Amino acid sequence: MGIDKSNIRFVIHYNLPKSIESFYQEIGRGGRDGLPTETILFYNVQDLITLRSFAEESGQREINIEKLNRMQEYAEAQVCRRRILLNYFGETSECSCGNCDVCKNPPQHFDGSILVQKALSAIKRCNEEIGFTIAVDVLKGNFSPAVIAKGYDKIKTFASGRDVPANDWRTYLLQMLQMGYIEIAYNEDNHLKVTPLGEDILYGRKQAQLSVIVREDLRVTKRKRKHIMEEQIAGTAPDEELLFEKLRALRKTIAEEIGKPAYIVLSDKSLHALASEKPTNLFLFGNTYGIGEHKKTQFGERFVDLICNHLRVNRSPEPVSSIQNQAMDEDTATMSYINPGLSYMDRQKQLYSKAYAPWTEEEEKDLLLYYQQGKTIAELVEIFQRNAGAIRSRLRKLDCIM
């Protein structure tokens, strides 16, 4: 994955990676601009069969099979996936992330003993010489060529699960594999075998719990997105989100004009910073995340005009520029001119008199008061003589913003 872009929003795995190391490196390509990214992993039993075959033939069989087993455990987990990743790499966390699919939709269980018994009985009556596909065909009562050729349509459990959708049967069989009721004989053409634990379920000595299958209706998801868009148009969405959409539309227009991708103009993180800080002059615009002198000169006027129009205010004065011009006239440019050759830290210290200075209790109280009075980030920058990042960081510490 030789991808050198910072604004990747989705990383999709169409099949199972061979190890957690590979998976972690690949999902790490997303969100390098600091904004949220969604990762989706599609997982199928055939992936396991293929990867296990590769591992068996590799020069480091035991190591590669163990890594594959850990990847399988991750894909089948019913606990916070972030905690699994942290634990794998030697870190621990006392709380769940609240962002992964398991945290957002904790699995619910039901007594699936009858379903499991039907599946196990079908496997047994087929002499444990079938794989997942034929097992589903037998349970559903499908007269496929393989079923007819082997005479499986004559067994007692043929079509015993016709009331359950085929996709659900595949999911239930995967759950049975995960819980140890069946196993795959990789050296016997990938046939399914009933384990001793599975026999306890089959003969009624124990009960089996299955997870409820939850599938989101894509039509409902589409309606939800449409409703959110309608809210934004109607003005019920937060002001910051509305401004962000306007900024994104302007970025698209500029990108089309110069024939470049939108992220070349400004990154999503820069747009979010603009929507949050709402700079009303070029000086403040140029000190927003990801915006340097070139982008300020090339795009600043249009973005600042849009922000001012959105806020229905006039442009604020350019404090640093005016000081620099005056200093030049008085031949004291060294006091205010920002030397482009300086380090970032030194440049910040020249721009803001309090840059990198420790916050005092009095300053924190004043910051909290001004923020509660409705001062913007840009106004707080001017008051406290610290950059916007420092202001936001302190506000987060004071639990004012997320």
N, C-alpha and C positions, 0 to 999 in steps of 0.2 A: 504493500500500500504506500507507494511513493507520492503521498498527497501533501502539498505544502500550501494549505489554505487554513485560515484561522476561524472562518465562520461556518464550519460544518455543523448542521443541525440534526442530522440523522445518520446513524451508522447501523446498517442492516446486514446481519449474517443470514444468508440463505440456507446454510447448513452448519453443522456443529464444528467448531474449531478443534484442532487436535490437542490443545492444552490451554490451561488458564493463562499461561504466559502469553501465548499468541492472542488469545481473546482480549486480554487486558491492554496489550500494545495496540491492537486494532481499534478498540473503542476509545483509546486515548487520543485518536486523531480528531475527535469531535470536541467542540467547545473550547478551543484554544484561545478564543478571545474572552473567555471568562463567563460567557452566557450559557444557559442550560442547553443540553443536547439530549436527544432521545436515542436509546440503543434498543434494537429489536433483534432477538435471536430466534430463528425458526429451527425446530429440532424434530428429527424423525429417526425412528429406530434404524432405518437403512443407513443413516450417517454412522451410527455406532458400528454396524457390521462392516462397512467399508473401511473406516478408520482402524478398527481392530485388526482387520486383515493386513493393512499397511504396517501396523505396529508389530504384528507377528513376524513379518518378513524383514523388519529392520534389524540393524546391527545392535541396537540397544533395546531388546524386546521388553525386558522387565520394567525399565524406566519409562518407556513410551506407553506401555499399557497402564502403568500406575498414573501417569499424567492424564491419560484418556479417562480413566476411572474418576479422577477428581473433576474433570470437566463435565462428565456425565452427572456426577453428584450436584454440581453447581446448576446445571440445566434442569434437574429434577427437584431442586430444593423447594421446601415449603417454609423457609425462614428467610430473613432479610438477605438479599443477594450482596449488598455492599459489605455486610459483616463477613460473609464467606470470603470475598475477595481480600479484605483486610487481613483476615486470619491466615489465608493462604500465604500472604507475603510477610507474615510475622508481626502484624499489628492487631490490636484488639480494640473493640468499641463496646461500650456498655449500653448503647441504645441503637435502635434500628433507624434506617435512613429516612423512612417515610416517603421515599420517591419510587422505589422499585415496585414491580407488579405484585409481589407478595405482600408488601407493606400496605399498598393501596387497596388490594382486594384479598384479604386473608382467606385461605381456602376453607370451605365448609364441607363437612363430611356427612355421609348417610350410610345406613346398613346395606351394603351391596352384596351380601352373601349369595343371594339367588343368582344375580348376574355373574358373579365369579364362578359359582358352581356350574352354570350353563357353559361358560367358556372352558373351564377345566375339563368338564365332561366331554365336550366336543374334541378337545385335544387328545384326551385319553382314548376315545373311541376311534380316532384316526391314527391310533398306534404311535402318537407323538412323532409323526412324520410330516407335519405341516408347519408352515411359517405363518406370519401375521396375515398376509393377504388371503390365503385359503381358509384360515380360521374365521375371518370375517365373512367370507363367502358361505361357509357352512352355517354359521350362526344366523346369517340373514336369509338363507335359503336360496342363494344364487346358483343357478345351474351353469356354472362356468365350465369350460372344457376340462380343466384340471380336476374339478369336483366330480364330474361325470366319469372321467377316465378311471379314477380311483374308487368309484362307487361310494363316495362319501354322502351322496344324496339319499342313500338307503339307511344311514345310521339314525338312531333314535333322536339324537339332539339336532338333526338337520332342521333349520328354520326355527329353532327354539327361541331365537332372539330377533325375530323378524320385526318386532315392535320398537326396537332400538335402532336409531340411524347408524349407518355404516361408520361415519366419522366418529360417533360416540363410542362405538365398539373398539375402534383403533385406540382411542384415548384410554378406555378402560383396560385394554390389554397392556398398554404402556404402563399404566398405574400398577397393574398386577406384576409386571416385570420389575418395577421400581421397589415394590414391597416384598419381593422374593417369593411370590406364589408360582411363578414360572421363570425359566431361564432359557437362554439361547445356546444351543449346542453348535458352536461355531465350526467344529470339526465334523459335523454331520449335516452339511448343507443348510445350516442356520435354522434347524428345526426347533420347535418349542418343546420344552420338557417340563413336566409338573414336578415341583420340588416337594420335599417332605412337609414343609409348611403349607404348600398348596393342597396336599392331600388331606391335611387337617380341615381345611375349609371345604373341600369337596365332599368329605364324608360327615360333615356336620359337627365335627369336634370343636371347631372354633368359628367365630364370625369374622367377616371381612368388612372393613370400612373403606369406602371409595370417596374420592373428592367430587363434589358437585361440579359439573362442567358449566362454565360461564362463558358465553360467546356474546360479544357486543354487536348489536345490530348496526351495520354500517349506515343504514338509512337514518337511524336515530342520531348517530354521530354527525352526519351531514347536516341534519336539522339543527343540532346544537350549535354547530359552527355558524350556520346561517343566522341563527338567533343572536349570537354574539355580534356578528357584523351589523345586524339591524340595530342593536342597542348602541353600537358606536355611532352609526349614522344618525340615530335619534338623539344623541347627546347624553345618553344615560351611562356611557362608559366613562372611566376616570379621565380627567383632562390630560394627564400625562400620556395615556394610551392614544388618545386622539391626536396629540401633537406628534407622537412617534409615527403614526400612520401617515401624517402629512409630510414629515421629514423623509420617510421611506419613499413616498411618491415622488418627491423632489429629487431624491437620489437616483431613482429609476430614470427620470427625465434627463438628468445630467449624464448618466451613464450611456443612454441612447444617443445623446448629442455628441459625446466624445468617442463613441464606439468601444467602450470598455465595460467589463463586468461591473455590476453595482458595488461589489465589495471593494473594488479598487478606489472608488470615490470615497466612501466612508464605510467602516465596518458596522455591523449591527450594534456592537458594544458602544461605539462612538455615538450612534443615533440614540441609544438609550440614555447615554450620559447627557446629550444635548436636551432630550426631553425632560430629564430630571433637573438639570442645572439651569436651563433656559437662558443662555447667554444673550445679552441684548447689545453687545458691541463686539467688534473684531478681536479686541484684546482678550475678552473672556472666552470667545469662541476658540481662539488659538491655544488656550490653556485647558481645553477639554481633552479627555482621554483620546489618544490616537490621532490628534490633529496637530500637525507641525506647520512650519512657516509656509511651505509650498501649498498645502491644502487650504490653509487660511487665505492665502492670496488668490488661489484659483476658484474656490467655492464659497468662501466666507460670506461675501455680500449677500448672496441669494439665500443662504441658510439663516443668516441673522435677520434679513427682511421677513422671511417666513415666520420666524419665532416672534418677532415684534408684532406682525400682523395678527398672529394667533392670540397673543396676549393683549392686543389692542393698546400698545404703548409705543412711545417714540424710543429711538435708540438712546442708550445711556452714554455718557461721555467716555472717551478713551483715556483713562487716567495715566497709564504708563506711557502711551505715545506722547501725550502732552508734556509729561515730565521730561521725556527724552529730548523732545524738540527744544524745550526751554534750556535744558542742560547743554545742548549743542550750541545754542546761541551764546551761552555764557562760557563756552569753552571748558566745560566741566563734564564732558561726555563720559569720562571714566567712572563717574559716580552712578550713572543710571543706564548706560548702554549695556545691553545684554550680549555679551560676546558669544557668538555661536560655537566657539571652540571650547567653551567651558563644559564641565561635566554636568549631568542632569541635576545633581544635588546643588552645585554652586549656582547653576542658573535659577533654580527654585529659590535659593537664598537671596538672589538679587531681585527676583520678582516679588517675593513676599518676605517682609521683615521678620515674621515669626516662624518661617519655615524650619521644621525639624526641632523647634524649641519645645520642651515639655509643657504640657497643659497644666495650668494651675487650677485649683478648686474654684477660684473666683471666675476664671474664664469659662469653666464648664457650666457654672450656674448661669452666667450671662448667655452662653450659647443655647442652653435649654430654654431660657426666657425668650430670647429672640426667635427661636424656632417655633415656640408655642404662639408667638405673636404673628406668625405667618411669613417670616422673612424667607426669601428664596436662598438656595445654595449660593447663587452668584452674589447676593447681598451679604451673606455671611462671610464669603471670601474677602470682600472689601473691608468688612468690620474687623475680622480677626487676623487678616494678613497671613492666611494660610491657603494652600491650594484646595481645590474642590474635593480631591481624594481625602485629604486630612480632615476636612469638615465632615464628610460622609462617614468616615471611619469613627470619628468621635461621637457622632450622632447614633451610630449603631451601638457603640459601647454604652451609651446612655439609654438604649432601648427606645430610641425615637423612630428609627427606621429599621427595616429588615435588611 
